[in-house]
Amino acid sequence: MERLQKVIANSGYCSRRKAEEYIVNGKVKVNGSVVRKLGVKVSFSDQISVCGTDIKKEDKEYILLYKPRGVITSASDDKGRKTVLDLIDTKNRLYPVGRLDYDTSGVLLLTNDGEITNKLTHPKRNIEKVYIAKIDGIIRKDDLKVLCKGVVIDGRKTSKAKARIRKIDKKKNTSIVEITIHEGRNHQIKKMFNYIGFNVIKLKREVFAGLTLSGLSSGKYRHLSIKEVKILYSLVD
Ligand code: URA
């Protein structure tokens, strides 16, 4: 037996938070009766529906996408922009694990496994993310030291980071920096560099939870192997 919101999220229908919203708003029925209380225990043998749709246990699918720039990380967009789901051919309802900005490229995991999504995006999990940032201006090691100790963005200090200079182009007045963080706050990398007086011109995520872009070109994707999924679970359990 599992909590109702967890069963809904694990089915791939929506996130756990969204499932809780549906429950309190009276959109969820268990064996034909509306349940508005959070935490009721059910199993997949109970007949569960959300907004009139029956919940079934789906096969779990795990996709690693090389997100190109100019695509939104969301299931739909009210401005009609292309979304990451437009790049993937699947019959399952997949969700991105975390976000990359419209103009950021790189590793993006998508899945209908609500449990791993919640765990990987939980702020306490310390999942490693490596970004390559192209910065306007010539950055110095001392600037990076400030960044690595933690800077205040949106009223809260960022946790410790690692960073190193990969390249300096004096003629173009740009720098390329590799930076490793363990949080996933909104526009975090851009805000961190802004704090120390630099603008991020280009941003790419090279690593997420040990997964890299190896073998993929921009816009392409592959399925994770069972071994890779097990490793993801071992990182969060
Ligand atoms: N930090 C950002 O600023 N943007 C991203 O897309 C990811 C991390």
Boltz pocket constraint, residues with backbone or C-beta under 6 A from the ligand:
constraints:
  - pocket:
      binder: B
      contacts: [[A, 99], [A, 100], [A, 101], [A, 102], [A, 104], [A, 185], [A, 186], [A, 187], [A, 188], [A, 189], [A, 190], [A, 191], [A, 203]]
      max_distance: 6.0
